[in-house]
């Protein structure tokens, strides 16, 4: 009867280890799936940033006309041509 006792203990330990391993594998699979979704989201951000960078490169390489420069100076910098009257709407509309 002593021979059966070590086999039972060994089988019990192996069964507990197998159950633990199965649960651990399922946990790792869910973590892998979550990380893959994170990677997809980051890849999408990279793609969008590459498009933005390409647009900026194209716009940096393009020369602005004098009319475009004047518009930018008026709208963003608040400049005006000499003798030009600037009206400011204070009504808030």
C-alpha positions as CSV (number, residue, x, y, z in Angstrom):
1,X,0.0,0.0,0.0
2,X,2.9,2.4,0.4
3,X,3.6,2.3,-3.3
4,X,0.2,3.8,-4.2
5,X,0.6,6.8,-1.8
6,X,3.5,8.5,-3.7
7,X,1.7,8.0,-7.0
8,X,-1.5,9.7,-5.7
9,X,0.5,12.6,-4.3
10,X,2.4,12.9,-7.6
11,X,-0.8,12.8,-9.6
12,X,-2.5,15.4,-7.4
13,X,0.5,17.7,-7.7
14,X,0.5,17.2,-11.5
15,X,-3.2,17.9,-11.7
16,X,-2.9,21.1,-9.7
17,X,0.0,22.2,-11.9
18,X,-2.0,21.4,-15.0
19,X,-5.0,23.4,-13.8
20,X,-2.7,26.3,-12.9
21,X,-1.0,26.2,-16.3
22,X,-4.3,26.2,-18.2
23,X,-5.6,29.2,-16.2
24,X,-2.3,31.0,-16.6
25,X,-2.3,30.4,-20.4
26,X,-5.8,31.8,-20.7
27,X,-4.8,34.8,-18.8
28,X,-1.8,35.3,-21.0
29,X,-3.9,35.0,-24.1
30,X,-6.2,37.7,-22.9
31,X,-3.2,40.0,-22.2
32,X,-1.8,39.3,-25.7
33,X,-5.2,40.2,-27.3
34,X,-5.3,43.4,-25.3
35,X,-1.7,44.3,-26.3
36,X,-2.5,43.5,-30.0
37,X,-5.4,46.0,-29.8
38,X,-3.0,48.6,-28.3
39,X,-0.6,47.9,-31.2
40,X,-3.3,48.4,-33.8
41,X,-4.3,51.7,-32.2
42,X,-0.7,52.9,-32.1
43,X,-0.2,51.8,-35.7
44,X,-3.3,53.8,-36.7
45,X,-1.8,56.9,-34.9
46,X,1.5,56.3,-36.7
47,X,-0.3,56.2,-40.0
48,X,-2.2,59.4,-39.3
49,X,1.0,61.2,-38.2
50,X,2.8,60.1,-41.3
51,X,0.0,61.6,-43.4
52,X,0.2,64.8,-41.4
53,X,4.0,64.9,-41.8
54,X,3.7,64.4,-45.6
55,X,1.2,67.2,-45.8
56,X,3.5,69.4,-43.8
57,X,6.4,68.5,-46.1
58,X,4.4,69.3,-49.1
59,X,3.2,72.6,-47.7
60,X,6.7,73.6,-46.6
61,X,8.0,73.0,-50.0
62,X,5.3,75.1,-51.7
63,X,6.0,78.7,-52.2
64,X,3.3,81.2,-51.0
65,X,2.0,83.9,-53.2
66,X,2.0,87.5,-52.0
67,X,-1.8,87.3,-51.6
68,X,-1.5,84.3,-49.3
69,X,1.2,85.9,-47.3
70,X,-1.0,89.1,-46.9
71,X,-3.9,86.9,-45.8
72,X,-1.9,85.1,-43.2
73,X,-0.5,88.4,-41.9
74,X,-4.0,89.9,-41.6
75,X,-5.7,86.9,-40.1
76,X,-3.1,85.4,-37.8
77,X,-0.8,88.3,-37.0
78,X,-3.3,91.2,-37.1
79,X,-1.3,93.2,-39.7
80,X,-2.7,95.7,-42.2
81,X,-1.5,97.4,-45.3
82,X,-0.5,101.1,-45.0
83,X,-3.7,103.2,-45.3
84,X,-6.0,100.2,-44.9
85,X,-8.8,100.6,-42.3
86,X,-9.3,97.7,-40.0
87,X,-12.7,97.2,-38.4
88,X,-13.0,95.1,-35.2
89,X,-16.4,93.6,-34.3
90,X,-16.9,94.1,-30.6
91,X,-20.4,92.7,-30.5
92,X,-19.0,89.2,-30.1
93,X,-21.0,87.7,-33.1
